Amino acid sequence: MTNPNHDAPDTQFDTTFTSPKGCAAAQRALDYYLKPSVSEVEIQTRFFDVNRNVSSEEALVHASDLLRCAAATAQESADNLQGVNRALAFSVVHMIDMAQAMVDRSLDGDQND
């Protein structure tokens, strides 16, 4: 006499499944393994990119100019605000000024080497 295996559940498997189309679980599995990750998509569809021929010094000079413009914009915005919004705008001005100092220091370091 054979003892039934009590560890395995009595389930019937549907072997008529022929296509993952219409099966949400199968589609999620395929998407997980076959679709590119978000970071890969962002790299491929980046709106703005820096020309590979731009030197590090040129990139830092341009970044410095962009930070100067951002600081002026944030400062002007802060002057026209009140309360918490004004404090937040001045926080942005301060962070931009710190980034500007770091970029300028990097440029000064290139000249001193």
PyMOL commands that set and color helices and strands:
alter all, ss='L'
color gray80, all
select helices_A, chain A and resi 24-34+38-44+56-79+83-112
alter helices_A, ss='H'
color red, helices_A
deselect
rebuild
show_as cartoon
